[in-house]
């Protein structure tokens, strides 16, 4: 097999890269590891961030904490400001979200900046692709992207994981070795290779090596096992942002491969640690930054005191809405969480106790400690002030029996680390030089290196997918005068 441009990974970044390469007159093929495309794009919240001005780069530069060159962030902002025009040209309309992605949980986080106290945070909008009412925003986005791939006749080889990059004597990347029907196949890339094969959320070893919190579950695409990271390392590529992540909180059933992200209403619940004590202002923690709290380590006990933890809630909260959104996550369409959480109580996923003592016994925490924790929290609710963690007044509601608990652990939405890239989407080697004809886009080597602004991963897929696709397509075909060898 051969093509001008070979795209490895068929999620949002892969789709945009392939569309752009094709539209720049490059014959393009996509290699996808899984049986179906979509990656994390298909199962995320589906929101796309669009800056209102170039000044938004200052906000993002503050969040990056000097882990990403300012010129890369400037490029992102300039290109992201063109999203509305690009989506319109491709046949989609964008609209501000109505909150359906977080219809019952933390609604204030669904539309605003993740860190509203940082200067420049208001210079942005979040939008969704307009589509059929009741369809998840992420699915509407994926349907739009995949339909554009299909109508262009771009070849998509599913069930074809890439395992190695091919280079020539000049160090140019000239193709890919992949596995098809159990056999190695070589795919020639006459102009370039674009890696868009996601992060390492489902690679236990990489997570243990690079992430501070241990263990960490995942909720997205099971195919994200860090394949692109290993391929780039073998040909001398540099890595960056390997400790950065977008991390929520979730529940891992023993019979399932991935976790369910758990999101509570703003009031009517608390989080307690292994001792039965509260440890955070529950509604104040940014929904993508749970990993930071769970990474705190107790050197006296030699353990992570908050991992796992338990959410304690009452019957009003239990009946109000499902604890996980039906609109995102890898189980969408495969498991439907019950509207009042009753089925999950019957399964034993959610533990019920008639009183605090009974609940404490079931979750193996000290009953006296848990009893005092709930008593103190209820007193804060009665007086209208959380003296301990500063939880806002509007998020305080006393808990009444019967009580419920669910075991929670840090749960990855995605990792950000991988091959270092420059503003032209070129992959950089350990000497600081671009690896010829190799590009990347999306969360594989994401530009977000410290604090994560929600909806920026999808926006980045589109920005660097366009940049990588255009630059790869505009290369001249490599010469056959040099022999190829396995990188």
N, C-alpha and C positions, 0 to 999 in steps of 0.2 A: 504494500500500500504506500502511496505517497500523496503529498499535497503541498501547496505553497506554505500554508500555516497549519500546524498541529496544535490544537487546544486540548490540554489535559484537565478534564473536570467539567461536568455539565451542570453547574449551578448558575446563579445569577451572573457572576463574573465571567464564567465560561461562555454563557449565552451572549452577553454583550460583546466580549472579545471576538467571538466567531462572527456575529452580525457585522461588526465594524470591519473586520478583516475582509469579509465577503464583499461588503459595500465599497471597499478599496481595491476591488478587482483581484483578490487573492482566493484561489481555490483552497477551501478550508475543510478540515475534518475535526470532529470532536471525539475524544476518547473518554468514556465514562465507566468508572469502576462498578457502579451499582446497576441493577436491572432497569432502573428508571432514573431519569434526570431530576434535577431540582435542588439537591443538596440541602444546605441550611436555608437557602432562600425560600424554599417551598414550605418550610415549617416554622418560620420566624414570625415576628409581629407584623411584618410587611410594610413598615413605615420607611419612608425615604426622607432624608434631611436635605433641605435646600437653604443655603445661606441667603440672607437678604442683601448683604454688602460684603465687600472684601475685608471690612473690619472684623468680620467674624473669625478671621484667621488669628487674631490676637487672643480671642477666647480659647480656640483650639490649641494655640501655642502654649497657653498657660496650663491647660490640661495635660499636654504632652510632657511637661516637666523636663524639657531639654533632651528627650529621647528620640525626637524626630527633627530633622533639619527644617527650618522655617520655610525654605523655598519649596519643600514638598507640600507642606500644609497650604502655602499660598496657591500652589498649583491645584490642589484639591478644591479649595474654595472657589477659585476662578472657574474651574470646570463644572463644579456642582451647581453654580449659579445658572448654568445652561440646561439643567435637567428638564425644566418645563418645556422648553423648545424641542429638545431631543425626543422626549416621550410623545409630544404632539406629532412630530415628523414620523415617528414609528407607529402612530395610530392609537395612542392612549391619551386619556384625560386624567389629570391629577386633581385631587380634592383634599381639603383638610380632613383629618380623621374625625369621625363622630364619636370616638371613644369606644367603638365596639371591640377593639382589640383588648381593652381592659375595662369591659363594660361594668364590672362590679368590683374591681380591685384597683386601688390607687389611681383613680381617674386623673388626678392632678399630674401624674407622671406621663400620661400618654401623649400629651401635646406640648408640654413645656420643655425647657432645657433641663438636662440632668443636674446641672450645678448652677441654679439661677442666681446665686450670690456672686458668681464670678463675672467680672466686667465683660460686656459684649455678648452675654448669654441670650439676650433678647433679639439678636440679629439673625434669627433663623425661623424656619417653618418646617413642620413635618406634614407629609402628604401621603396619600394612598392612591393606587391605581383604581379608577372608577370601574365598577363591574356589577355583576349580579348581586342583588341584595341578599344578605345571608351567607355569601361566600367569603371565606376568610381573606383578609387583605393580602396575606402572603401568597395564597393560591391565585388570587386575581393577578398579582404581579407575575407569578410564574407562568400562568396561562398566556399573558401578554408576551413575555420573553420567548417562551417555547414556540408560540405561534409564528413569531417573526423568524425564528430559526427554520421552522418547517416550510414556510412559504418561500424561503430562499433556496430550498433544496439542499441545505447544508447537511453533509453526512454526519450522522451520530452513531458511533459504535458503542452500544451499551454492553455491560458485562465484559469490559475490556480494560482492566487496570494497567496503568503504566508502571513499570518497575525500574527503568534505567534510561538515562539520557545518553545519546550518542554524540561524540564530538570528533572533529578531524584534527589533523596535525597542527592546525592554526588555533585550536582551542574553540572553534565555532561549534555551537550546538546544531547538529544537522539531522537529528531525528530522535526517535523514541523506541525503546523496546517495551512491548506490552504483552499481556497474556490474553489470548483469545482461544476459547474452547480448549483450555488446558495446555496450549502450546505457546511458545514464545514467537512473537511476530515483530518484524522491524518495520517501522513507519518512517519514511523519508520526509523531512521537512525542508523544502527547498529555500524557504525564506526565514522561517523562525518557529520556535516553540513557545507557547504561552502556558504557564502553569497556573491553574485555577482550581486546584484539587483540595482546598480547604485546610483546616487545622488538624489538631491531634487530640480532639476531645475523647476519642475512643481508643487511645493508646495508653494503657495503664503505666507502662514504663516511662514514657516521656512525661506524663503528668506527675509521676512520683519524683522524677529528676528535676523538673523545672518549676512546678507550682508549689507555693508555700503551704497551702492547706493540704492536708492528707487525711483520708482519701478525698477525691473529688468525683462526683457523678457527672453524667452528661444527659442532655435532653434532646439533642438535635440529630443530625445525620449519623447513623452508625458507621458509615463508610469513611468518616474523617479520622484516619489513623496516622497522619503525618507522613504519608508517602512522598509528597513533594519535598519535604525537609530532607529525607534520606537521599533522594535522588540528587539534590543540589549539593549536599555535603560531599558526595562522592566525586564531584567534579570541581571541588574547591570553592564552592559558594559560601558566603558569609551569612550568619544568622543575626536576627535582631528581635527584640520584643518577646522573647521566649517565655518570660514570666508574666506577660500581660494577658488578661482574659476578661471576658464578659460573663459574670457569674451570678446566678440567681440562687434560690433556695428551693429544694425539691424533696420529693419522696420517692424512694427506690423500692418497688415491690420485689420480693425475692424471685418471683417467677418471670420478671421482665428484664430485658437487656438494658434499657435506659430508664431514666427517672422522669417523673411528672413534675414540672415546675408548679410550685404551690404559691398562690397569691391570695392573701386574705383581704376582706374589707378593712377599711381603715381603723375600725374599732371592734371591740369584742373578742380580743385574743391577746396573748402575750407569748414571748419566747423565753424558755428557761434552759439553763445549761444542765450538765450532768449531775449537778448537786441540787437542782430544783430552784435555782435563783435566776431572776431576770438579769440580762447582761447587755441590753441595748434598747434604745428608743425605737420601738418596733416599726412605727410608720415614718421614722425619720431617715432610715437607711436607704440609700439609692438602690434601686432594684437590680442594677447591673453590677453592684460593688459588694455583694455579700462575701465574696472571696477574701476581702481584706479583714473582715471581722473574724471569719473562720480560720484565718492563718495565725491568729494570736496563740502563743504557746506558753504553757505553764511549766517553767523549768523546775519547780519544786515537785510537782506531780509527774513531770516528764510526759505530758500529754497535751492534746488540743482540747481545752476545756469546753468549747462550744461545738465540737464536731464529734458525734452528732449532738443535736439539741432537740427539744420538743416544743411544738406549739401547743398551748393550752387554750381551749375555747369552750364556749357554752352552747346550749341548745339553740338559742336564737341565731348565733353565728352559723351553726351547723345547718340549720334549715334555710338560711338566707340564700345561698348560692353555692355551686360547686367550688371546690378549693383549687381547681386548675382550669385554665381556659380551654375551651373546646376548639379554639381557633388556631392554636399553634402547638408545636411539639411533634415528635416523630410518631406518636400514636394517634394523631388525628385521622379519623376514619377507621381506626382499628379498635379503639376502645373509647366508649363514651362514658365519661364520669357522670354519676347520677346527679340530678339537679339539686337534691337536698343532702347529698353525701351519705344517704342511708345504705346504699349498696356497698360502699366502701367500709362502713361500720360493720356490716354483715360479713365482709371478707376478712375483717380483722386488720385492715390497713389503718383505719381510724379506731382508736381505743376509747371505750366508754367506761366511765366510772360514776356510780351513783353519788359518791362523795369524794373528797380529796384523798382520803386515806386509801380508798379502793383504787383510785386512779394511780396514785404514787406507787403502790405495790406492783401494778402491772407494768410500769415503765422504769421500775428499779431506781427510784429516787427516794430520798428521805422524806417521809410524809410530813414531819414537823416543819422541815424547811419549805416544802412546797405549800403547805398550809399558810405559813407566815408570808410567803411571797404573794399569794393570791389575796390574803387579808390586807397586806400593805398596798398592793395595787388598787384594790377596791376603795381603800381610804383616799388614795390620790384621786380616783374618779369622783368620789363624794365631795372632796374639797375643790375639785376642778384644777388641780395642778400636780403634775408629775415631778415630785421633788428629786427623784433619782436620775431620770434620763431625759427629762424635758420633752416628753411626748406632748404634742399640741392638745389643747383642750377639746377641740372638735373630734379628736381621735380617741378620747377616753370614754369607756363604758364599762361599768362594773360587771364582773362575771358571776353568774348564778348557777347552782347545780340543776341538772346533771352536767358533769364536765367531760370534755373530750381531749384527746391528745393524739398527735401524729408526729412520728419521728422524721426529722428533717436534716438534710446534709447539703453542703455546697454543691450546686448543680450548674455545670457549664452550659451556657448558651453557645459560646464559641471561644476558641483561643485566638490570640492575635499574632503569635510568633511564627517565624519562618524565614525564608530567604530575604535578605536585605534588598530593597529596591530603591531606585532613584526616582526623580520626578518624571522621567520618561518611561517608567515601568520596567526598566532594565534591571535584571538581577545582578548583584554586585558580588565580586569575589573577595577573598580575605585580604587582598592587597588594595582594595578600594576601587578596583576597575570593573567596568561592566563585562559580563560574560557575553561574548558576541552571539547574537541571535536568540537570546533567552530572556523571556519576560515573565512577569507574574502580575496577578490581579486578585482582588478579594481578600479573604481572611488569611490566606497563605502568605505570611510576611506582611500583614496589615501595617499601615502607617500609624495605627493607634498604639502608642507605647506606654501609656500610664493610666490616667483616668479615661474612661470611655463615655462618650456622649451617645446616648441612645439614638438609633436610626442611622448612625454614621457608617456601619458596616455595609448596609445595602447601598447607601450613597457612594461609598468607596468602590463597591463592585462595578457600578455604572461608570464612575469617573475613570478608574484605571483599566477597566475593560475596554473603554473607548480608546484610551491612550495606547494600551498594549496592542490592540487589534490594528490600529492605524500604523503604528511604528513597525510592527512585524510585517505587515503587508507591503510596506514601502521599501523593504530591503531588496537588494538585487539577489537573485538566486546564487547560492554558493557554487564554487567551482568544483568540478570532479577531479581536479589535478592533485588533490591531496587525499590520502586514504583515510577511511573512517575507522575508529576503534571504539570499543566500549569505554564510556567515561568511568 
